Structure formats: C-alpha cells, structure tokens
Amino acid sequence: MHTLNLDAGDGWKTLKRHSFHGGTSTLIALLAMLSLCVPALISATQGQPRWTLESVLKQLDEEAKSFRSLTANIEQTKVTVVVNDKSTESGQILVRHDDRMRIEFTQPNPRTILRTGNDLYLFNPKIKQLEQYDLGKNRALVDQFLLLGFGTSGSELKKGYLVTLIGEEEMDKRQVLKLELTPKNDEVRKHISKIQIWVDESTWLSTQQQFFENGSSDYFIIRYTNLVRNAKIPDDQFKPRWPKGVQAGKPQKQN
C-alpha cells in the first residue's frame, strides 16, 4: 500500500491511499491523474511572481540606507506625439545623497544643471545664460523628480505617489522591476499624469524613467547606463563655477 498526497490549494483534491494491488488498470488510472495534476502544480509554482509591491518597497527601504552616490551616462528624449518629433540630448549625471547633483549635457548642445541644497542652477554656455532658482518650500517636491530612483526609499515613494508594480522584465540583459507612479500632489498632476520607472535588481537604481505629460500624449524618457553605485565624487564637482563674465540671474522663489 502506497500513500500519495498532493496539495495545491483551492481547486485541487488531495489524493490518498491509492492501492497498486488493484492491477494494471488502477496504476494506469493513477498515472493518468498524475499526468494532469503534476504539470499544473509545477506551472502554478513557477508562475508565482518573485516580487510583490510590498517586498519591492521594503527592499527599496533597505537599499536607501546604504546609498551614498552614483555616476552614470544619461540620455534624455522628449517625444511630441502630435507632430511625431523626437529630440535627444546626452551627457553624464553625478548624484550624492547630501542633496548634490550635477548633469552635464554635452550632445547636441552643452548645458549644465547643478543642484546644491536649495539652490538649482541652469547654465547654457552657448548664450552665456545662467539662471538660479531657490527651491525653498518646494524642495521636497522637486526632489521627487530629481532623485527619483536614486536612493529613494519605498516609504518616500508611497508618500508622494500611488505605486503600482507592473512586473519584472529584462532590459539590456538585466532583470528590472517596472513601477508606475501616480502623483498624489494636485499641482504635480497638472503637469505629470504618471511616471514609470525601471529599477535594476542588481543595483536597485533606476535605469529608465518615463514621464507622461498631463493633457497630451507627449512624454519624455530618461535612460541611464554605466551606473556606478557609491562612487567617490569630490566636492569640487558640485561647486557653482562659471566662466568669467557670467552672472546668475535674480533667484526666483517658487510659490
């Protein structure tokens, strides 16, 4: 007498005490039942997702604790759907956890975006124009975009967005998790209806972000390659040094 127990949750019946003494017909019947049950059991187990939204957010919380900096190549593409127009610029991004960020776009036209604490600078060397903004009370709101996916904890994401886990996929031969973020802030939603980010499971940094503009089908995609987590970045990389004769415009406080 042999006993076989198969439990696969609701919808599966437990098979018990099948006797092989009943002869060939009984054994064939048992094998037939197994041929139906076992593949379905294996399929059900393999089909279970490795990640849930809760586990992803929890992992992001843990990874945020050890994040210090990153360097990466950046490519930003703006897509205007109505006229089927695409414009792309590329360069390098440096980010540190102490509220410092520098983006140097080099192609096709050079420009610099520098953030140090509450100060945000936009420099266009072609026309020698330098704008300075005081982030002020909107600092936390701006950080939702500037630092999205770079040391952002799961708790911070939940605070600023309704978060949906779309799933796991492969990008550039790496496993990534795709999240969709709907801004909770009414003012933000006037401009951005939703954001999708792809998080690399090996670094837990964003490898791609897609921002969808509200009121149109337009969007822009930012891709990051050659990411280095916790690289040592010297302070002088974030000092606001500009060519002689260039002065910042009057700081503008955002209301």
N, C-alpha and C positions, 0 to 999 in steps of 0.2 A: 504494500500500500504506500503510495507516494502522495504527499500533500503539496499543492501549488497555490500560493497566494499572490494575487495581482491587485494592487490598489492604485488607482489613478484618479481619485477624486470623484466628484459627482458624475453620473452618467456611465460609470464603469461598475460592473458587478464583480464581486470577489468570487473567484473560482476556488472551490475547496474539495478536497478528498475525491480526486478522480482516480478510479482504480484502473490499473493496467491489466487486471485479471480478466477483464471483460472481453479480451481478444483484440484482434486487429481493428475491428470496426470502431471500438472505443478509442483506441490510440489514434486512429486517423481523425476521428471527431475532435479529439483534444488538440492535435496538431493544427487542424483547420481553425479552431478557435484562437490558438496562439498566433497563427499567421495574420489574423485580423487585429488582435489586441496589441501584440508587441510592436509592430511598426508604428501604430498610432501612439503608443506610450512613448516611444523614442522621439517621434515627431513633436509630441506635446512638450516634452522636456527640452528638446533643442530649440523650440520656438519661443521659449520664455526669454524676454529681454534681459540682458545683463545689467541694465541700468534702469532705475526709476527716477522720477523727478526728485523725490526725497533724497535718494542716495547721491544724485549728482550735486544737489545743493549742499549736502553735508560734506562731500568731497571738496567742493569749492571753498567751503569754510575752512577746512584743514589746510588746503594749499595756500590760501591767503595769508596764513600765519607765517609762512616761510618766504613769501615773495619779497624781494628787495629791488629788483630792477630787470630790465630787458633791453636788448638791442635787436633790431630786425630791419629787413628791407620792406618797404611799403609801396603798394601800388593802389591808387585810388581812381575809380572810374565812375563818372557821372553819366547816367543814361536818361536822355529826354525822349520818351516813348513816342510822342505825337509826331515829331519830325525825324524820328529814328536816328538820333545823334548820340555819339559816344565821345567823351573826352577823357583822356587818361593822363595822369601825372604820377611820377615815381620818385623815390628817394630813400631816405633812411629815417628811422624813428628811434629815439632813446627815451626811456622812461625810468624814473626812480620812484620808490614808494613814498619819498618825502615831498610829494607834490611838485615834482620837477619833470618836465617833458620837453623834448626838442624834436621837431620834424623838419628835416631839410629836404624839400623837393628840389630835384636837380633837372628833371626832364618833364615836359619840354621847356618850361620856363622856371628858373630858380625862384624860390620863395621860402621863407622861414616862419615857422610857428613855434614860439617859445613860451612856456608856462613856468613861472616860478612863484609858488604860493598863490597869492591873489592876483598877481599880475600876468596878463596874457598879451604877448606881442605878436603882431603880424607884420612881416617885413618883405617888401617887394623891391629887390635891388635894381630891377630894370628901370623903374621910375623913381627910385630912391624914396619910396614912401614907407613910413613906419607908423603903425597905429598901436596904441597901448590901451588896454581895457582893464578896469578894475572889476574883478569878478564879484566882489562884495558879497551880498547876501545870497547871490545865485551861485556861489561857489560849488555847493554840494550838487546842485542841478547840472552844472556844466561838467562836473566830474563823472556823471552818469554816462556821458558820451566820450570824454577824453580818455578815461581809464577803463572803458567797458571791456571786460575780458582780460584785463591785465592786473591780476591780484585782487579782482573784485570778489568778495565773499558771496556765498549763496544767500546769506541774510540781507546783504545790501541789495542784491538783485530783487528779492521778494519785497523789499521796502519800496523800491522805485518802480517795479513792474509786475504785471501779471505774467507769470512764467509758465511756458508750456514746453515739455520735452517732445520734440518731433521724432527723434530717433537717432540711431547710430548709422554712420556711413563711412565710406573711405574717401579721403582727399589727399592727393599727392602721396599715395601709398601709405598713408597714416590713418589710423582709426580716429574719427572725430565724433563728437556729440553735437547735434544741432538743436539749438534752443530758440524759441520765439518769445519775444518780449513785447508786451503791450504797455506803453507808459501809463502810469496812474495819474500823473500830473496833467491837469486840463490844459495848461499853457503849452506843455510839450506836445500834447496830442494835436494841437492846432497846426503843428508843423510836421511831426513824425507820427504816422499811424501805427507803425510797428517796426521792430528790429529783429533780424535773425542773426545769430552768431554761431560759429562753428568752433568748438573747443577741442584742442588736441589732447587726447587721453594720455599722452606721454609727458607733456609739459604742463597741462592744464592752463594753457594760454590760448587766447583767441587767434585762430589762423585766418579767419574771414568774418567780416561783418557786412550786413546788407541793411540799409536804411530806406524805408519806404515813405515817401512824402505824402502828406495828407492832401486830399483834394485833387490828386492827379495820379497817373500811373508811373510817374518818374521815381527813380531810385538811384542810389549810388552804392557801390561795392568797394570795400577796402580789403585788400589781401596782404597778408604778412608772411614773409618767407625768411629762411635762415635765422630763425628766432634763437636767441641765446638768453636763457633764464639766469638771473642773478649775476650778470656780468658786472665787473667793476667799472663804474663810469665816474671819472673825476669831476669835481665841482665846476671846473672852468668850462665844461661843456654846456653849462646852463647859465653862464653869465651873459647878460644882455649887452654884448659888444657889437657895435655897428660901425660902418665906415665913417670917416670924418665928414662932417657937414650934414650928417643925417640926424634929425632930432625927432623924438616921438611926438605924435600929435597929442592934443589935450586928452587926458584919460577920460573915458566915458563910463560912468556908473550905469549899470543895467538896473532898471526899475522892475 
